[in-house]
Amino acid sequence: MTILITGGSGFIGFNFIKLWQSKNNEKIINIDKKKYSIAKKRNLSNNSNLITYNINVANTNKISKILKKYNPRLVIHFAAESHVDKSLNKPSFFIKNNCYDSSKFLNLIFNYWKNNEIINKNKFRFINISTDEVYGHLNPKDPPFNETTNINPRNPYSVSKSSFDLLCNSYFYAYNFPVITTHCTNNFGKYQSKDKLIPLVIKKAINFKKIPVYGDGQQIRDWLFVKDHCFAILKIIKKGIPGNKYNIGGNNEIKNIDLVILICKILDKLIYKKKVKNFDELITFVKDRPGHDQRYSINSTKIKKELNWESKSNFKKSLISTIKWYIKN
Ligand SMILES: NC(=O)c1ccc[n+]([C@@H]2O[C@H](COP(=O)([O-])OP(=O)(O)OC[C@H]3O[C@@H](n4cnc5c(N)ncnc54)[C@H](O)[C@@H]3O)[C@@H](O)[C@H]2O)c1
């Protein structure tokens, strides 16, 4: 048996591959447009249970052939451009990549599911990995987002993600295509792109460069350890109900500035030879991102009750292990 994932050379997809391979012998087909994937660098492509194709999800000709060859029983769609700042500069590119290109992929997988005689149609799933950002933003005292919260995306990235979520819903309602959509909070852990907050702060600090913090740093995010997120996806594969959404949160709300200070304090204990007394001396407030959402917070009661998943990792311990990994790598 085989599963197909997209975006497996990125941060969450790659962590998912690692977790999957530690638990299964089932082959993974990874479709990712990135040429020099982390997977290749780490020799995971040589593993007979992982085959990476460096193509765009919109390449329906090539993907049709891949589907014919491997007959995957499940698809997990991680692939997306995921940087909010970049989306503010290139909105059309984000809409094209995350919505239009993904729509071609969705339609291809739908036709594969409809016409395939080999796979078990009832057990097939298309898992769409979305974000909490589709719900918009919260004020500090608002209750967290749940699965019935109206969407209210406020930047081109979250607009592109929520548009694709709606398209996925339409395939469920129109054709009973077994789509499940997840909405997770900010992930952290190994292999994340260096331009995301936690790796960026570590990189700047250990190179004794200024650590930029947007605006007054009062924005609140809920941090989810990527391994916990990947375990949630495993639960959804096993027990998730088609047509449902699942929110996946970490229960670790923290202001950006407090997170940056915490990272600096951890680094103070890990790195002795340094050009500054304390790393937080490097913190510099910079002009805020336009339309910067104040707070995201997720209510994960549904996935806890229905699928028996909850985020298990201790935030500080996972953060320390993540920081140690970045220092080493
Ligand atoms: N990282 C987070 O904190 C977070 C939070 C909520 C939701 N998400 C969602 O999770 C998914 C994975 O995020 P990530 O952090 O791993 O991002 P990432 O940028 O590290 O990885 C995304 C991968 O998708 C690939 N990709 C993008 N567009 C593609 C296309 N058209 N065809 C083929 N490959 C394509 C990229 O090459 C990259 O390897 C995304 O859908 C993102 O919206 C991420």
The ligand as an ORCA input file, in Angstrom:
! r2SCAN-3c Opt
* xyz 0 1
  N       4.350     26.045      9.769
  C       3.261     26.418     10.422
  O       3.362     26.942     11.533
  C       1.889     26.188      9.843
  C       0.778     26.559     10.623
  C      -0.492     26.332     10.107
  C      -0.637     25.719      8.862
  N       0.450     25.383      8.117
  C       0.242     24.749      6.808
  O       0.960     23.523      6.787
  C       1.435     23.242      5.476
  C       2.930     22.977      5.511
  O       3.579     24.125      6.037
  P       5.145     24.168      6.282
  O       5.393     25.033      7.451
  O       5.712     22.809      6.261
  O       5.596     24.981      4.992
  P       6.966     24.891      4.176
  O       7.009     26.140      3.392
  O       8.095     24.533      5.051
  O       6.698     23.658      3.206
  C       5.792     23.692      2.154
  C       6.335     22.808      1.044
  O       5.354     22.820     -0.019
  C       6.062     22.894     -1.243
  N       5.158     23.509     -2.228
  C       4.558     24.717     -2.163
  N       3.780     24.919     -3.224
  C       3.887     23.828     -4.006
  C       3.339     23.443     -5.245
  N       2.513     24.248     -5.914
  N       3.661     22.236     -5.751
  C       4.509     21.408     -5.096
  N       5.080     21.721     -3.923
  C       4.772     22.914     -3.381
  C       7.281     23.761     -0.948
  O       8.310     23.523     -1.904
  C       7.650     23.307      0.451
  O       8.615     22.261      0.435
  C       1.064     24.450      4.620
  O      -0.090     24.133      3.892
  C       0.771     25.560      5.631
  O      -0.181     26.451      5.141
  C       1.714     25.613      8.582
*
